[in-house]
Amino acid sequence: MQNKNEITLASFVLPTGVLDYFTITKVMKSASGLMIYLDENNLIPQEYIKDKVISKGFYEESSIQDFPIRGKAVYLYIRRRRWFNETKGEYICRDWNLVAKGTRMTQEFASFLKAIAR
């Protein structure tokens, strides 16, 4: 189990709004910097809320370098969730462009979402 203090501290360095959609699963420190691991929460995207949707795990992990802290690199390792839409017979994921347009978020968080959608 990850140290709760490390997770609390890491939540302060993440872009505003990230913890609305992701959970910190692990925080690791090394000589070169800080590594924060995030899993997307199992919250069905709003546009599919009326369909029968089942979580099917995660896509391959993505890595993003975030702003450095005290001269040390910060890396975010993100696992985006995927679902199977039984109603339409297809796999789906959250459309981060739609989320950024449809909600009030900081520019920093919108940039974060664009980076993970790559």
Buried (B, 14 or more C-beta within 10 A) or exposed (E): EEEEEBBEEBEEBBBEBBBEBBEBEBBEEEEEBBBBBBBBEEEBBEEBEEBEBEEEEBBEEBEBEBEEEEEEBBBBBBBBBBBBBEEEEEEBBBBBEEBBEEEEBEEBBBEBBEBBBE
